[in-house]
Amino acid sequence: MGKANRENRRAKAKQEHEKQRRRAAREGRGPVHSGGGHDPRATYVELLTEHIVAAVQARILGERQAYGRHLGRLTDAAADLEFRDLLDELLFHQAEVLVKRLWAFGWQPGELVRQVRRAEGVRQSRIAADAIAAELRGYSKATIPESWDPQLAAIDARVWWRGGAGHGSEWRDRENATAEQYVESVLETVAALGALPAVPLLDQVPGEARRGSLSAHRAGGNRADPRMLDKVRALLAKAEATDFPKEAEALSARAQELMARNSIDYALLAANNGRRDATITRRIPVDGPYESPKAVLLEEVATANRCRSILHGRWGLASVIGFASDIDAVEMLFTSLLVQATSAMTAEGGRRRADGTSRTRSFRQTFLIAFAQRIGERLAESTAAAEEQAAAELSGADLLPVLAARDRAVDDAFAESFPEATFASAGRTVDGEGWSSGTAAADRAELHARRRVGEAHG
């Protein structure tokens, strides 16, 4: 934008501000001084806020011309040192207000930052993390959900700017950015947050949570044994790192059997103690490309571990419903198998048709679907083996009714949370070579993590 245009916009903004001020005075609107006169600063706050809200709405609705118009007015104001700090404060306040609203809408800190990063970029996601830190500093730590601690650490949500200074000035120094860039980055952040819908609430909201007060019922029962999880992580890390398919297969299978046995042990323990654990919901990121085939893989892993899953494609998330220890297993195994599948798929390289056009996308999509379905079969086999071993070792224990009751609890919770859920195909395009390659890769994948559950408890 040229200097003349900036000056023209600044002049128009001042003219509009003066017009608004005079109109407010005539109509008796707006904040007033104690002496009875109207406060020009308060009127300017109102005008800037109107432009901020209008710019955000225009960006959410995709109205480019309207967005550009309001953005221009705001960047003109940012160029005026007299009003820059005020504008910074108003912009960042809008981000804080939205964050607070989104707690009640069911969103969690890590999810908010990820959604902003997906929609706008890394710089804007850092602003979202700062807004989260600023909003949460108004609460006692005792009233912030404990489950948020790892998320807040992962997104580095902390008030790093000096308390007496505005966020904008220090952010510009840290990012080596201009005042205009701050305006645009915060508007983009707020628009990304403002576009988010309500989702199921997974935790109590800040201010209402009480650390250490969750019952086993509300917490979803026992979490997986940390020692067992450490063993599973080690097995899966080896599976991801090895260049030998057979070794990877053996390691992954051990991991699956280990986690399956862990689930059985907890189910029997709860039944013997007369405790009725509650199911929980956890949201797991599913990133592109190929979100639908990846969601099929997650569904197969979830089913093998007595959970249910559903993809929220627009947001790159999947909800998994089950018992806490089972979801721990799902999350860990899905992450590892996704690494293995992606590595195997990439190693296959691209594909072209006879006429020279690319069929890489259809090949890879089919590859992942075939991988997922074959993995599902192998996981089911590992789970069945763990159940047979447990039944043989636990003579007299009525294992099947206990597991069936937990399956019903998960199905009921899923139906209640997602009553309109329907089955959707991961994609109609089928590439024959992709299917056979994906199936072969699944046969090579490392599944064994579950066998050591008995060792962890034995």
TORTIKE-644190 format. One line per 2 residues: number of its first residue (from 1); for each residue x, y, z of N, C-alpha, C. Coordinates in steps of 0.1 Angstrom, whole numbers. Last residue first. Layout:
NUM	X Y Z X Y Z X Y Z; ...
This chain:
458	24 -597 360 27 -610 365 38 -611 375; 19 -574 348 11 -577 360 15 -590 367
456	36 -574 327 35 -562 335 28 -564 348; 30 -598 315 43 -596 322 43 -584 331
454	5 -593 305 6 -602 316 20 -601 323; 13 -575 286 5 -570 297 6 -580 308
452	28 -583 264 35 -581 277 26 -576 288; 12 -584 242 15 -597 249 21 -594 262
450	8 -559 229 -1 -563 240 3 -576 248; 24 -552 208 26 -546 221 18 -552 232
448	28 -562 181 29 -571 193 27 -564 206; 28 -552 155 16 -552 163 18 -556 177
446	41 -538 127 45 -543 141 34 -541 150; 34 -549 94 34 -539 104 36 -546 118
444	32 -567 73 45 -565 78 46 -556 91; 5 -565 67 11 -578 72 25 -577 78
442	5 -539 58 -2 -542 71 3 -556 76; 18 -543 33 24 -534 44 18 -537 57
440	-2 -558 20 12 -564 23 19 -556 34; -22 -539 18 -24 -551 26 -11 -558 30
438	-10 -520 2 -14 -516 16 -16 -529 24; -6 -534 -22 5 -529 -15 2 -526 0
436	-33 -540 -29 -24 -551 -26 -11 -546 -18; -42 -513 -32 -48 -522 -22 -39 -534 -19
434	-26 -503 -52 -26 -497 -39 -31 -506 -28; -34 -518 -73 -20 -520 -68 -19 -514 -54
432	-60 -509 -76 -57 -523 -73 -43 -525 -67; -76 -484 -61 -65 -486 -69 -60 -500 -66
430	-107 -469 -59 -99 -481 -55 -88 -483 -66; -127 -443 -48 -116 -447 -57 -108 -459 -52
428	-144 -437 -27 -149 -447 -37 -137 -451 -46; -138 -436 8 -135 -431 -6 -138 -441 -16
426	-147 -444 32 -135 -436 32 -131 -431 18; -182 -442 36 -170 -448 30 -159 -439 30
424	-198 -440 68 -194 -433 55 -182 -440 49; -225 -446 89 -213 -451 83 -210 -444 70
422	-236 -421 111 -239 -430 100 -225 -435 95; -250 -406 140 -238 -411 133 -242 -422 123
420	-270 -395 155 -272 -394 141 -260 -400 133; -261 -397 182 -273 -404 177 -275 -405 162
418	-236 -395 198 -237 -393 184 -249 -401 178; -241 -400 226 -233 -388 221 -235 -385 207
416	-256 -423 226 -261 -411 232 -254 -399 228; -240 -441 212 -253 -438 207 -259 -425 213
414	-218 -442 230 -216 -437 217 -230 -433 210; -230 -453 253 -224 -440 254 -222 -434 240
412	-237 -479 242 -247 -470 247 -242 -455 248; -211 -489 236 -221 -487 226 -232 -477 230
410	-200 -490 262 -194 -482 252 -204 -479 241; -218 -508 275 -216 -495 280 -210 -485 270
408	-213 -531 259 -226 -525 259 -225 -510 264; -187 -537 267 -190 -534 253 -203 -526 252
406	-191 -543 294 -183 -531 290 -185 -527 276; -205 -566 291 -211 -555 298 -204 -542 294
404	-186 -583 279 -198 -579 271 -205 -567 278; -168 -586 300 -164 -579 287 -176 -574 279
402	-184 -600 317 -178 -588 321 -174 -579 309; -191 -624 303 -201 -614 307 -196 -600 311
400	-164 -635 300 -172 -630 288 -183 -621 292; -154 -643 326 -148 -632 318 -157 -626 307
398	-158 -653 355 -167 -652 344 -163 -641 335; -133 -674 368 -137 -660 365 -146 -660 353
396	-125 -700 366 -136 -697 376 -141 -683 374; -92 -693 359 -102 -703 360 -113 -699 370
394	-74 -676 343 -83 -671 354 -95 -681 355; -61 -687 322 -53 -685 335 -63 -682 346
392	-80 -689 302 -73 -701 306 -66 -699 320; -87 -662 299 -97 -672 303 -91 -685 308
390	-62 -652 289 -68 -648 302 -78 -657 308; -60 -665 265 -50 -667 275 -55 -663 289
388	-83 -654 252 -82 -669 254 -71 -672 265; -76 -627 251 -88 -632 259 -87 -647 262
386	-53 -628 235 -52 -623 249 -64 -627 257; -65 -636 211 -55 -645 218 -53 -641 232
384	-82 -615 205 -88 -628 208 -78 -637 215; -62 -595 200 -71 -594 211 -78 -607 215
382	-51 -606 177 -42 -604 189 -51 -603 202; -72 -605 160 -66 -618 163 -58 -617 176
380	-76 -578 158 -87 -586 164 -81 -600 168; -53 -570 145 -55 -566 159 -66 -575 166
378	-57 -582 120 -46 -587 128 -48 -583 143; -79 -567 111 -80 -582 112 -69 -587 122
376	-68 -541 111 -80 -545 119 -81 -559 122; -49 -544 91 -45 -542 105 -56 -545 115
374	-66 -545 69 -58 -557 73 -53 -556 87; -77 -519 70 -86 -531 72 -78 -543 75
372	-54 -503 68 -62 -502 79 -71 -515 81; -44 -510 42 -36 -512 54 -44 -512 67
370	-65 -502 27 -62 -516 27 -53 -519 40; -63 -474 31 -76 -482 35 -73 -497 36
368	-38 -469 22 -41 -467 36 -53 -474 40; -41 -475 -6 -30 -482 2 -34 -481 17
366	-60 -457 -14 -63 -471 -13 -53 -479 -5; -44 -434 -12 -57 -435 -4 -61 -450 -3
364	-23 -440 -30 -21 -438 -15 -33 -439 -7; -37 -441 -54 -29 -452 -49 -27 -452 -34
362	-48 -416 -56 -57 -428 -55 -50 -440 -50; -24 -401 -58 -34 -399 -47 -43 -411 -45
360	-11 -411 -81 -5 -412 -67 -15 -411 -56; -16 -410 -107 -26 -417 -99 -20 -419 -85
358	-9 -385 -132 -6 -391 -119 -18 -398 -113; -5 -393 -167 -11 -386 -156 -9 -393 -142
356	5 -410 -186 14 -401 -180 8 -393 -168; -11 -430 -196 -11 -417 -204 -2 -407 -197
354	-9 -450 -177 -3 -452 -190 -1 -439 -198; -4 -432 -146 -12 -440 -155 -4 -441 -169
352	19 -435 -119 14 -428 -130 6 -438 -139; 29 -430 -85 23 -438 -95 18 -430 -106
350	56 -426 -61 44 -422 -68 40 -432 -78; 66 -447 -33 68 -437 -43 55 -433 -50
348	68 -465 -12 63 -470 -25 64 -460 -36; 75 -450 10 85 -458 4 81 -464 -10
346	51 -440 17 60 -431 11 71 -439 4; 40 -463 29 33 -457 18 43 -448 10
344	57 -467 51 56 -477 40 50 -472 28; 52 -443 65 65 -447 61 65 -457 49
342	25 -446 71 30 -435 63 44 -437 57; 25 -469 87 17 -469 74 23 -458 65
340	40 -461 109 44 -472 101 38 -472 87; 25 -439 118 39 -437 114 43 -448 105
338	2 -453 124 1 -443 114 15 -440 109; 10 -470 145 7 -476 132 6 -466 121
336	14 -450 165 26 -458 160 22 -464 146; -11 -440 169 0 -431 165 11 -439 159
334	-25 -463 176 -29 -455 164 -17 -447 159; -13 -469 201 -12 -478 190 -15 -471 176
332	-21 -446 217 -7 -450 215 -5 -459 202; -49 -446 215 -41 -434 211 -27 -438 208
330	-56 -472 225 -60 -468 212 -51 -456 207; -46 -470 251 -41 -480 242 -44 -476 228
328	-63 -450 262 -48 -449 262 -42 -458 252; -87 -463 259 -84 -452 250 -69 -449 250
326	-84 -482 280 -86 -486 266 -82 -475 256; -84 -466 302 -72 -474 299 -72 -479 285
324	-110 -454 301 -98 -446 300 -86 -454 296; -134 -468 278 -128 -467 291 -114 -461 290
322	-148 -448 251 -144 -460 257 -140 -458 272; -147 -430 221 -154 -433 233 -151 -447 239
320	-132 -405 204 -131 -419 207 -138 -421 221; -135 -383 177 -139 -386 190 -138 -401 193
318	-111 -367 157 -119 -379 159 -122 -380 173; -104 -339 136 -104 -345 149 -113 -358 148
316	-105 -319 116 -93 -328 117 -92 -335 131; -127 -305 112 -118 -300 123 -106 -309 124
314	-141 -318 92 -138 -304 90 -127 -299 100; -145 -345 103 -135 -342 92 -131 -327 91
312	-146 -361 128 -151 -348 126 -142 -342 115; -152 -396 131 -144 -385 125 -152 -372 124
310	-154 -417 159 -161 -410 148 -153 -398 144; -152 -449 176 -147 -436 171 -155 -431 160
308	-152 -470 205 -158 -465 192 -153 -452 189; -134 -498 219 -138 -484 219 -146 -482 206
306	-121 -523 221 -134 -521 228 -138 -506 229; -98 -525 206 -96 -522 220 -109 -518 227
304	-107 -529 180 -99 -539 186 -97 -537 201; -119 -503 176 -127 -515 177 -120 -527 184
302	-96 -487 174 -106 -485 185 -114 -498 187; -84 -497 151 -77 -498 163 -86 -496 175
300	-104 -490 133 -100 -504 134 -93 -506 148; -105 -462 135 -117 -470 139 -113 -485 141
298	-79 -456 126 -83 -453 140 -95 -461 144; -83 -463 99 -73 -470 107 -76 -468 122
296	-102 -445 92 -105 -459 91 -95 -467 100; -88 -421 94 -99 -424 104 -103 -438 104
294	-72 -425 72 -65 -425 85 -76 -427 96; -91 -422 52 -84 -435 54 -77 -436 68
292	-97 -394 58 -107 -405 58 -101 -419 60; -74 -379 54 -80 -380 67 -89 -392 68
290	-53 -373 34 -60 -386 35 -66 -389 49; -27 -351 47 -38 -355 38 -43 -369 41
288	-45 -342 78 -44 -345 64 -29 -347 59; -48 -357 111 -43 -347 101 -43 -352 87
286	-66 -360 137 -64 -368 125 -61 -358 114; -63 -360 173 -61 -354 160 -59 -364 148
284	-90 -371 193 -76 -374 188 -74 -367 175; -108 -367 223 -106 -363 209 -92 -365 205
282	-125 -390 243 -113 -382 241 -112 -379 226; -149 -397 268 -147 -394 254 -133 -386 253
280	-155 -426 289 -152 -412 287 -150 -410 272; -176 -446 310 -169 -444 298 -165 -429 297
278	-170 -455 345 -178 -448 334 -169 -447 322; -172 -485 364 -164 -474 358 -173 -468 347
276	-184 -496 391 -189 -494 378 -182 -482 372; -173 -522 413 -172 -508 409 -176 -507 394
274	-170 -546 426 -184 -540 425 -184 -525 420; -147 -558 424 -148 -548 435 -162 -542 435
272	-150 -574 402 -148 -580 415 -150 -571 426; -151 -554 382 -162 -562 384 -162 -569 398
270	-125 -543 383 -136 -534 386 -149 -543 389; -110 -566 376 -108 -559 389 -120 -551 393
268	-119 -570 350 -122 -580 361 -120 -574 374; -109 -547 338 -123 -550 337 -127 -560 348
266	-81 -550 342 -88 -539 348 -103 -541 348; -76 -573 326 -73 -572 341 -81 -562 348
264	-83 -563 301 -90 -575 307 -88 -575 322; -64 -544 296 -78 -540 296 -86 -551 303
262	-41 -559 296 -42 -548 306 -57 -545 308; -45 -574 273 -45 -581 286 -47 -570 298
260	-42 -554 254 -55 -561 256 -56 -568 269; -16 -546 258 -27 -536 261 -40 -543 262
258	-3 -569 249 0 -563 262 -11 -554 267; -11 -572 223 -15 -582 233 -13 -577 247
256	1 -549 212 -14 -551 212 -18 -561 222; 28 -554 216 22 -542 222 7 -544 222
254	32 -577 200 34 -578 215 27 -566 222; 27 -566 175 18 -576 180 20 -577 195
252	50 -549 173 36 -543 174 26 -553 179; 71 -568 172 70 -558 183 56 -552 184
250	65 -583 149 65 -590 162 64 -580 173; 67 -563 129 55 -570 131 54 -577 145
248	94 -556 131 84 -546 134 71 -553 137; 106 -580 123 108 -575 136 98 -565 140
246	97 -580 96 93 -591 106 95 -587 120; 109 -557 85 95 -558 86 90 -569 96
244	135 -539 95 132 -553 93 117 -555 95; 143 -515 104 143 -516 89 138 -530 85
242	129 -498 132 135 -510 126 133 -509 111; 113 -478 143 127 -475 139 134 -486 131
240	88 -487 150 89 -476 140 103 -474 135; 95 -506 168 88 -510 156 89 -499 146
238	106 -491 189 115 -500 181 109 -504 168; 83 -478 197 94 -470 192 104 -479 184
236	68 -500 206 64 -493 194 75 -484 188; 83 -507 229 81 -516 218 78 -510 205
234	81 -483 244 95 -488 239 93 -498 228; 54 -482 248 61 -471 241 74 -476 235
232	51 -505 264 44 -504 250 51 -493 242; 65 -498 286 69 -510 279 64 -509 264
230	50 -476 295 64 -474 292 69 -486 283; 26 -489 300 26 -480 289 41 -477 285
228	33 -504 323 29 -511 310 30 -502 299; 37 -484 341 48 -492 337 45 -500 324
226	12 -472 343 23 -464 337 34 -473 333; -18 -488 334 -6 -489 342 6 -482 336
224	-44 -466 323 -35 -478 320 -23 -477 330; -67 -455 347 -59 -453 336 -50 -465 334
222	-99 -466 360 -84 -466 361 -78 -463 347; -127 -444 353 -121 -456 359 -106 -455 358
220	-135 -420 345 -135 -430 335 -128 -443 340; -138 -399 362 -125 -400 355 -125 -411 345
218	-162 -405 374 -161 -394 365 -148 -394 356; -155 -428 388 -166 -428 379 -165 -417 369
216	-136 -420 405 -132 -430 395 -142 -430 384; -140 -384 409 -142 -398 413 -137 -407 402
214	-120 -356 412 -127 -364 403 -128 -379 408; -105 -339 428 -118 -343 433 -126 -352 424
212	-81 -330 419 -81 -341 428 -94 -345 433; -93 -297 414 -82 -307 412 -83 -317 423
210	-122 -288 401 -116 -290 414 -106 -301 413; -138 -264 379 -130 -277 381 -124 -277 395
208	-147 -239 376 -156 -249 382 -149 -262 385; -126 -225 366 -134 -218 375 -143 -228 382
206	-128 -240 333 -120 -233 344 -129 -225 353; -152 -267 331 -146 -255 326 -138 -248 337
204	-147 -302 331 -153 -290 337 -145 -278 332; -144 -318 299 -139 -315 313 -148 -304 318
202	-157 -321 275 -149 -333 280 -145 -331 295; -186 -314 258 -177 -310 269 -170 -322 275
200	-189 -316 222 -191 -322 236 -181 -317 246; -188 -282 208 -185 -297 207 -188 -302 221
198	-198 -254 188 -198 -261 201 -196 -276 199; -175 -243 163 -188 -246 168 -187 -252 182
196	-154 -216 153 -155 -230 159 -169 -232 165; -150 -191 144 -156 -200 134 -159 -214 141
194	-135 -178 163 -149 -175 162 -156 -184 153; -109 -187 157 -115 -191 169 -131 -189 168
192	-105 -174 133 -103 -188 134 -110 -194 146; -108 -147 141 -117 -153 132 -117 -168 132
190	-86 -144 158 -99 -143 164 -110 -149 154; -65 -147 140 -66 -156 151 -80 -156 156
188	-69 -126 123 -70 -139 117 -72 -149 129; -65 -105 141 -78 -106 135 -80 -120 129
186	-38 -109 147 -48 -111 158 -62 -112 151; -27 -103 122 -25 -116 128 -35 -119 139
184	-34 -76 117 -39 -87 108 -38 -101 115; -21 -63 139 -35 -62 137 -41 -74 128
182	6 -71 133 -1 -75 146 -16 -74 144; 10 -58 109 10 -72 109 4 -78 122
180	9 -31 117 -1 -36 108 -2 -51 108; 32 -30 133 19 -28 139 8 -33 130
178	55 -57 122 50 -43 122 37 -42 130; 78 -79 138 67 -76 130 63 -61 132
176	95 -97 153 100 -87 143 90 -83 133; 84 -111 174 82 -116 160 88 -108 149
174	92 -95 195 96 -109 195 95 -115 181; 81 -70 189 95 -71 191 100 -86 189
172	54 -77 189 60 -71 176 75 -72 177; 50 -84 215 48 -94 204 55 -89 192
170	53 -60 228 63 -70 230 62 -81 220; 30 -47 218 43 -41 216 54 -51 218
168	8 -64 225 11 -61 212 26 -56 210; 5 -66 253 9 -78 245 15 -74 232
166	18 -38 272 8 -45 264 14 -57 256; 32 -40 305 32 -37 291 21 -44 283
164	30 -50 330 26 -36 328 26 -32 314; 38 -77 327 25 -74 331 21 -60 329
162	56 -87 298 56 -80 311 42 -76 314; 50 -119 283 51 -104 282 50 -98 296
160	43 -144 290 57 -141 288 60 -126 287; 22 -163 303 23 -149 302 37 -145 301
158	19 -194 285 24 -186 296 24 -172 293; 17 -222 269 8 -212 273 12 -205 286
156	30 -242 253 37 -231 259 28 -219 263; 17 -264 244 15 -252 236 22 -240 242
154	25 -282 264 28 -285 250 27 -272 241; 14 -271 287 28 -272 286 32 -273 272
152	-13 -274 282 -8 -261 284 7 -260 283; -14 -303 281 -17 -294 269 -11 -280 270
150	-8 -311 307 1 -314 296 -1 -306 283; -31 -297 321 -16 -294 323 -7 -298 312
148	-56 -306 317 -51 -296 308 -36 -293 310; -63 -323 337 -60 -329 324 -55 -319 314
146	-70 -306 357 -57 -313 358 -53 -318 344; -88 -276 351 -87 -291 350 -73 -296 350
144	-85 -251 376 -82 -254 361 -81 -270 360; -87 -245 402 -99 -246 395 -97 -248 380
142	-61 -242 412 -69 -253 417 -83 -255 410; -52 -219 401 -48 -231 395 -56 -243 400
140	-77 -194 398 -68 -202 407 -65 -215 400; -78 -173 369 -83 -184 378 -73 -189 387
138	-67 -155 352 -77 -150 361 -83 -161 370; -50 -168 335 -44 -162 347 -54 -156 357
136	-65 -176 313 -64 -186 325 -58 -179 337; -62 -155 295 -75 -158 301 -74 -167 313
134	-34 -157 290 -40 -145 296 -53 -147 302; -33 -182 278 -25 -179 290 -31 -167 297
132	-49 -178 255 -52 -188 265 -46 -185 278; -34 -159 242 -47 -155 247 -52 -165 257
130	-11 -174 236 -10 -163 245 -23 -158 251; -22 -192 218 -17 -197 231 -15 -186 241
128	-29 -174 198 -40 -181 205 -35 -187 218; -4 -166 190 -13 -156 196 -24 -163 203
126	4 -190 179 11 -185 191 3 -174 198; -12 -192 157 -14 -202 168 -7 -198 180
124	-2 -172 141 -15 -170 147 -17 -180 158; 22 -185 134 23 -172 141 9 -170 148
122	13 -208 120 20 -209 133 20 -196 140; -21 -205 105 -6 -207 105 0 -207 119
120	-49 -208 100 -42 -196 97 -27 -197 97; -60 -234 104 -67 -224 97 -59 -213 92
118	-41 -248 120 -47 -254 107 -53 -243 98; -38 -230 141 -27 -233 132 -31 -239 119
116	-64 -231 152 -59 -219 146 -47 -221 137; -64 -258 160 -74 -253 150 -69 -240 144
114	-43 -258 179 -42 -266 167 -52 -262 156; -54 -242 199 -42 -238 192 -40 -246 179
112	-76 -257 206 -78 -244 201 -66 -240 193; -65 -281 216 -73 -281 204 -75 -268 198
110	-52 -273 239 -44 -278 228 -52 -278 215; -75 -265 255 -64 -256 250 -56 -260 238
108	-107 -276 242 -96 -276 252 -84 -268 246; -143 -268 240 -129 -269 234 -119 -269 245
106	-169 -264 249 -163 -278 249 -149 -279 244; -179 -240 252 -183 -247 240 -177 -261 239
104	-167 -230 274 -180 -234 276 -185 -242 264; -143 -223 261 -143 -233 272 -157 -239 273
102	-152 -203 243 -149 -217 238 -147 -227 248; -153 -181 259 -165 -186 254 -163 -201 249
100	-125 -177 264 -134 -180 275 -147 -186 270; -118 -171 237 -112 -183 244 -121 -187 256
98	-131 -147 233 -135 -158 226 -130 -171 232; -117 -130 251 -132 -132 253 -136 -145 245
96	-91 -130 240 -94 -136 253 -109 -139 255; -96 -117 216 -91 -131 216 -94 -137 229
94	-104 -92 225 -113 -100 217 -109 -115 217; -80 -83 236 -92 -86 245 -102 -95 238
92	-65 -78 214 -61 -90 222 -73 -94 232; -79 -55 205 -77 -67 197 -75 -79 205
90	-76 -37 226 -89 -41 222 -89 -54 213; -48 -34 227 -56 -39 239 -69 -44 235
88	-42 -23 202 -36 -36 206 -44 -42 218; -56 1 204 -61 -9 195 -55 -22 198
86	-41 14 224 -55 11 226 -60 1 217; -16 16 211 -17 7 223 -32 4 226
84	-23 34 190 -18 20 187 -20 11 200; -31 60 191 -41 50 193 -36 36 192
82	-8 75 187 -17 79 197 -27 68 201; 4 65 164 10 61 178 0 65 189
80	-11 51 138 -12 63 146 -7 60 160; -13 26 127 -1 35 123 -1 48 131
78	-36 17 136 -24 11 142 -12 20 139; -54 29 120 -54 33 134 -41 28 140
76	-48 16 96 -46 30 97 -45 35 111; -57 -9 104 -43 -7 102 -39 7 101
74	-85 -4 105 -77 -7 117 -62 -6 115; -91 2 78 -94 12 89 -86 9 101
72	-83 -22 66 -77 -10 63 -79 1 73; -102 -40 77 -88 -42 80 -80 -29 77
70	-125 -31 65 -124 -29 79 -109 -31 84; -118 -37 38 -122 -24 42 -120 -21 57
68	-114 -65 39 -103 -55 35 -106 -41 39; -139 -74 45 -128 -76 54 -117 -66 51
66	-154 -66 23 -157 -60 36 -146 -62 45; -140 -82 4 -140 -68 2 -144 -61 16
64	-145 -109 13 -131 -103 12 -131 -88 11; -162 -127 32 -165 -115 25 -152 -107 24
62	-161 -151 47 -155 -150 34 -158 -138 25; -171 -152 72 -181 -154 61 -174 -154 47
60	-148 -146 86 -155 -159 89 -164 -162 77; -144 -120 77 -134 -130 74 -140 -144 76
58	-166 -106 87 -164 -107 73 -154 -118 69; -162 -109 115 -174 -115 109 -172 -117 94
56	-138 -94 117 -138 -108 121 -150 -115 114; -148 -68 110 -137 -75 102 -137 -90 105
54	-167 -63 129 -171 -64 115 -160 -71 107; -150 -62 152 -161 -72 151 -165 -74 137
52	-134 -40 145 -128 -53 148 -139 -64 146; -152 -19 142 -144 -24 130 -138 -38 133
50	-162 -17 168 -171 -20 157 -164 -26 145; -139 -10 181 -145 -23 184 -155 -27 173
48	-135 16 171 -125 5 168 -131 -9 170; -158 28 183 -156 28 168 -147 17 164
46	-154 25 210 -166 19 204 -164 18 189; -130 40 213 -130 25 216 -142 18 209
44	-140 64 206 -131 58 197 -130 43 200; -156 69 229 -162 69 216 -153 62 205
42	-136 70 248 -146 59 248 -153 58 235; -123 93 240 -116 80 239 -125 69 240
40	-142 113 244 -137 110 231 -130 96 230; -168 112 265 -154 109 265 -150 105 251
38	-191 140 270 -188 127 264 -173 125 264; -197 156 302 -193 156 287 -190 142 283
36	-201 154 329 -213 155 320 -210 155 305; -181 151 346 -186 165 345 -197 166 335
34	-175 125 343 -182 128 355 -187 143 354; -181 118 308 -172 122 319 -181 125 331
32	-198 90 294 -197 104 297 -187 106 308; -203 67 267 -198 70 281 -196 85 282
30	-232 69 245 -218 68 248 -215 71 262; -255 94 233 -250 81 235 -236 81 241
28	-269 117 225 -268 115 239 -263 101 243; -270 124 199 -280 114 204 -279 111 218
26	-249 142 197 -262 147 194 -273 137 200; -227 125 204 -230 137 212 -244 142 210
24	-228 107 183 -230 102 197 -233 114 206; -222 124 162 -235 118 162 -238 113 176
22	-196 132 169 -206 142 168 -220 136 169; -183 107 166 -183 114 179 -194 124 180
20	-187 100 140 -193 92 150 -193 99 163; -172 121 128 -186 120 125 -193 112 136
18	-147 114 138 -152 127 142 -167 127 140; -143 89 125 -143 90 139 -150 103 144
16	-144 98 99 -154 89 103 -155 89 119; -120 113 99 -133 119 95 -144 111 101
14	-102 93 105 -103 104 114 -116 111 111; -105 77 82 -108 71 95 -110 82 105
12	-96 95 62 -110 91 62 -114 85 75; -69 97 70 -78 109 70 -92 105 70
10	-61 71 65 -60 77 79 -69 89 80; -65 69 38 -73 61 47 -73 66 61
8	-46 88 30 -60 90 26 -69 82 35; -22 76 39 -26 89 44 -41 92 41
6	-22 53 23 -23 52 38 -28 65 44; -20 64 -2 -32 57 1 -34 55 16
4	5 76 0 -6 84 -3 -19 77 1; 21 53 3 21 63 14 8 71 12
2	6 22 -9 14 34 -10 12 44 1; 8 -12 0 0 0 0 9 12 0
